[in-house]
Amino acid sequence: MTSLGIALLIVLGLVVVILLWVVGVYNGLVRLRNQVKNAWAQIDVQLKRRHDLIPNLVETVKGYAGHERGTLEAVVAARTRAVSAQGLEQQVKAEGELSQALGRLLMLVESYPDLKANQNFLALQEELSSTENRIGFARQHYNDSVMTYNTRIQTFPPNVIAGMFGFHELPFFEVDSAAERRAPQVKF
Amino acid sequence: MWEAIESNRRRSRVLIVLMGVVLVTLGALIGATVGAAVGTATPEHEYTYPPRRAPVPRGVSPPQQGVFAALAADPGARAGAGWGALAAGAVCLLLWGLAVGRGESVLLSAANARRIEKSDAPQLWNVVEEMTIAAGLPRMPAVYIIDDAALNAFAVGYRPERAAVAVTSGLLKRLDRDELQGVVAHEIGHIRNADARFMTLAAVMMGTIALLAELFLRGLRHVGRGRRSSSRGGGQAAAILLLITIVFAILAPLAAQLLYFSCSRRREYLADASAARFTRYPAALASALEKIERQAQPAEMYKALAPLLIVNPLSGGLTGLWSTHPPTRERIRILRSMGDAGFAAYERAYRQTTGRRACIGARTLAAADTAPLREPPPRPVAEDAAQRARQVGELLDRVGNFVVIGCACGVRLKLPPGDRQTQVTCPRCGRTHAVPAAEALAIPAAAAAAVAPRQKAPPPMRYRRRGGGWESFKCGCGNPLQVGPAFSAPALRCSKCGARIEVVPPGAA
């Protein structure tokens, strides 16, 4: 075999190796991006779970503290807004308001010993605090996934491939209010 | 973020390869020994002792050429080595297949764990689900409860899809929600890091090595004598080979165990780091570990499960290299001294506490992620009386020139006035604090004199004992003091004013 043939073979081999590497990196990026999408879907699932819990909670509280109209109605109204919210920004705002309304409701409950002793309510409270935790953890996982993904597409050499195939940086799920930042919080 | 797993995976592969080398070598050595013994035994199956010395045939592997040359020339040994290595691999594969196929259910039923649904223990179920979300696992693991008052937990699962988390009922009873969350997060961390997979394989290999070595050594006792010294050329070489094989058969299981344990300990640290990251609240896991550590020793049945449990139930005696788990106290101190909940913080705390390097892969640390700690949940405020008593105590400490340092983990370190240390280590979390100069903290002399006017010129005091029993008397400052029958020192100090009081035994002049 001539030396030209050997050189050609080497070049061919290099091209194959580079191609394989590109495929590997591309697939890795797709996997990471899907992970981020998945994490985002998980937040939605948990928010929906919270929406589903609220009517039950309001009914139970009504039986003991029916005259606390304002607080109860605020919760129901916040839920309605959250369910019908369109777009990310609006949704984040509505969910934040719902969290605050729920917080006020649970604070109110402190002054009703009978309600606090109610089995049904205790179970609901555990569900609710668990849901708050889940939302928090889902957000945390989303942010972790976004960070991994963003770091990957910013570092060299994957950034070359990210640029070629249009992988863009994704936004973090930022929380505005200081009260929200404290979540996930466990209540007893 | 999950390169920690990658680096761990690499390390685990090295471990598996090393174990495989040990396994195959052992198999080959045993095979060669058996092959050499069978191949070179005299046809008449002679068992005379002392053996007849046969002349070494000229040109055929004189001993000077070395054992291996002699063995390489021996077809029996050569074939034996090949078959031995193959057999060792086959046994290992068979056991591994069994462990992979039925491992989870065997382990769970060995621990008497029963599967629960959400209605059985809603809080545990919720916590597991929360941690599943935090870890981003594709599916929630099955939840099991073990009816046992002891505090422990473990996770199994060859694949994340078949994973299960088991906790004891004692754990459910004694831990609060945050602590339970920490423990579950640790177990989910094991699942997320695919620990069960490697540890199953490693355990199977370790078991196979132990099994082969044991079989060989036992077989040797039964068959050994006559064949050991054969009359043909390979005789001396075979004897040396036998010796090597015996030594190897004794050492191999120990080496395998050491490898296994070091890997297991490392994975515990990593699961702790993962738990901190998932919950953003390492203090909860630390406090759960404290509770678990304080428990009484649990039952025997845990012996087989020891590497899986959250803390080693057999901690007595098993320490250092021979332990499946790192010392719980060390883990607690690492968790308590974490600055934030990220892997980098765990690594820093790990280095500071243990003095060793690197627990988590370098690439993870290079990513330099920080994860802010979660605020501890608001605890119910302590009763007023206790609060007031504490305030009074603090005031007295200051009057007595004690130096009080509040550690970030919640411990208050009190240093007596005579202490000349320049820095002090928190016994709980291991943080070090610089000790401020006592003078700077001291209350001005005038104020001190106003509070404790009796401090100037305490008169020398003596107390003559009446007999050998319990006796009470008063110090010059009015503070009642007591000496017991066992008191034998020549003097004591008043606990209030610090004056020295000589105590004279009853018989003395």
Interface residues (C-beta under 8 A of the other chain):
Chain A: Q35 N38 A39 Q42 Q46 A123 E126 E127 S130 N133 R134 F137 A138 Q140 H141 D144 S145 M147 T148 T151 R182 P184 Q185 V186 K187 F188
Chain B: M1 W2 P122 Q123 N126 V127 E129 E130 M131 I133 A134 A135 G136 D176 R177 D178 Q181 F278 R280 A367 D369 A371 R374 E375 P377
